[in-house]
Amino acid sequence: MAEAITVARPYAEAIYRLSQEKGNAAEWSQTLRNLATVAADPQMHPLVDDPNVTPDQVYALFLDLCGKTLGDEGKNLVRTLLDNRRILLLPQICAFYEHLCAEKEGMVEAEIESAYPLTQTQTTELVAVLEKRFGRKVTAKTTVDPELIGGVRIIVGDQNIDASVRGRLQNMAATLKR
């Protein structure tokens, strides 16, 4: 089976083109976040897969949970995804849509893992270095991973910058095995 992002990408791209034509990217972003939250709920997976629950019932549930935030185009998206058995891909569709919006604005997201919590000053300095390196505005999402021992690991798009002690030890071990 194809990876989720491969299947989700065309939906996100179509929604992105539509939002650019109509100038409502922010509204679509909120709609997709709401829908993705509903689709990502652990109780939704068994419901969608249950042969005793019809797509119309799942559609009605999405409408109930999303309320008035779901316009006609959002309702059409839910119906299309249900008809194509892709409703559970909403989190991936949302993520790729956000990626497309950020790319248009010249932004990139960096996932920064550190062995210890970073101070605001450290995060700001690291973001400044990344912005200079990538020539784009960087938004950072930081997490703590004590297994790194020390240092940081940064993921920007498909680039992985591993400046952690664990990464250096793994590299050293691989070199010594040669």
C-alpha positions in Angstrom: 0.0 0.0 0.0 1.2 3.5 -0.8 2.4 5.6 2.1 -0.2 7.9 3.6 1.6 11.1 2.5 1.7 9.9 -1.1 -2.1 9.4 -1.0 -2.7 12.6 1.0 -0.6 14.9 -1.2 -3.0 15.3 -4.1 -5.8 16.3 -1.8 -3.7 18.8 0.0 -2.4 20.3 -3.3 -6.0 20.6 -4.6 -7.2 22.3 -1.4 -4.1 24.6 -1.5 -4.8 25.6 -5.2 -8.5 26.2 -4.3 -7.5 28.3 -1.2 -5.1 30.4 -3.3 -7.8 31.0 -6.0 -10.3 32.1 -3.4 -7.9 33.8 -1.1 -9.1 31.9 2.0 -5.9 30.0 3.0 -6.4 30.8 6.7 -10.0 29.5 6.7 -8.9 26.3 5.0 -6.1 25.9 7.5 -8.5 26.1 10.4 -11.0 23.8 8.7 -8.4 21.2 8.1 -7.1 21.4 11.6 -10.6 20.8 13.0 -11.2 17.9 10.6 -7.8 16.4 11.3 -8.5 16.6 15.1 -11.7 14.6 14.6 -10.1 12.1 12.3 -7.1 11.6 14.6 -9.3 10.7 17.5 -8.6 7.1 18.5 -12.4 6.4 18.7 -12.8 7.4 15.0 -10.7 4.6 13.5 -12.9 1.6 14.6 -16.0 3.6 13.7 -14.8 4.3 10.2 -13.7 0.7 9.7 -17.0 -0.8 11.2 -19.1 -2.3 8.3 -22.2 -1.6 10.3 -21.6 2.2 10.3 -22.5 3.8 7.0 -20.5 6.6 5.4 -23.6 8.8 5.8 -23.4 8.2 9.6 -19.7 9.1 9.7 -20.5 12.2 7.6 -23.2 13.3 10.0 -20.7 12.7 12.9 -18.1 15.0 11.3 -20.8 17.6 10.7 -21.9 17.4 14.3 -18.4 17.6 15.7 -17.1 20.4 13.5 -20.3 22.5 13.7 -20.5 25.7 11.9 -16.8 25.9 11.2 -17.4 23.5 8.2 -18.5 25.4 5.1 -19.9 23.9 1.9 -16.4 23.2 0.6 -15.4 21.5 3.8 -18.5 19.4 3.7 -17.7 18.5 0.1 -14.2 17.5 1.2 -15.5 15.2 4.0 -18.0 13.6 1.5 -15.2 13.1 -1.1 -12.8 11.6 1.4 -15.5 9.2 2.8 -16.5 8.1 -0.7 -12.8 7.4 -1.5 -12.2 5.7 1.9 -9.5 8.4 2.7 -11.1 10.2 5.7 -8.5 9.0 8.1 -5.8 10.7 6.0 -7.0 14.1 7.2 -4.1 14.6 9.6 -1.6 14.0 6.8 -3.6 16.2 4.4 -3.6 19.0 7.0 0.1 18.6 7.6 1.0 18.8 3.9 -1.4 21.7 3.3 0.3 23.6 6.2 3.7 22.7 4.6 2.6 24.2 1.2 1.3 27.4 2.9 4.6 27.8 4.8 6.6 27.1 1.7 4.8 29.9 -0.2 5.5 32.3 2.7 9.2 31.4 2.5 9.0 29.5 5.8 10.3 26.2 6.9 9.7 24.2 10.1 12.6 22.8 12.1 12.1 20.0 14.6 14.8 20.5 17.3 15.4 17.7 19.7 17.8 18.3 22.6 19.0 16.3 25.5 17.9 19.0 27.9 15.3 21.7 27.7 16.6 24.7 25.7 16.3 28.2 27.1 14.5 30.8 25.0 17.8 32.5 24.2 19.3 29.2 23.0 16.3 28.5 20.8 16.4 32.0 19.4 20.1 31.8 18.6 19.6 28.3 17.0 16.7 29.6 14.9 18.8 32.5 13.7 21.6 30.2 12.6 19.1 28.0 10.8 17.5 31.0 9.1 20.9 32.0 7.8 21.7 28.5 6.6 18.5 27.9 4.8 17.8 31.5 3.7 14.2 31.2 4.9 12.1 32.1 8.0 12.3 29.2 10.4 9.6 28.1 12.9 10.9 25.8 15.6 9.2 22.9 17.4 11.4 21.8 20.3 11.3 18.5 22.1 13.5 16.9 24.8 15.1 13.5 24.2 17.4 12.5 27.1 18.8 9.6 25.0 20.7 12.1 22.9 23.0 12.4 26.0 24.0 16.0 24.9 23.7 18.3 22.0 20.9 18.6 19.5 19.4 16.9 16.5 17.6 19.1 14.0 15.3 18.0 11.2 14.4 20.6 8.5 12.5 19.1 5.6 14.4 16.1 4.5 17.7 17.3 6.1 18.9 15.8 9.4 21.5 17.7 11.3 22.8 15.4 14.1 25.0 17.3 16.6 24.2 15.1 19.5 26.6 13.1 21.6 24.7 9.9 20.8 25.0 10.6 17.1 28.7 11.2 17.3 29.2 8.0 19.3 27.2 6.0 16.7 29.4 7.5 13.9 32.5 6.7 15.9 31.3 3.1 16.4 30.6 2.7 12.7 34.0 4.1 11.8 35.7 1.7 14.2 33.9 -1.3 12.7 35.3 -0.7 9.3 
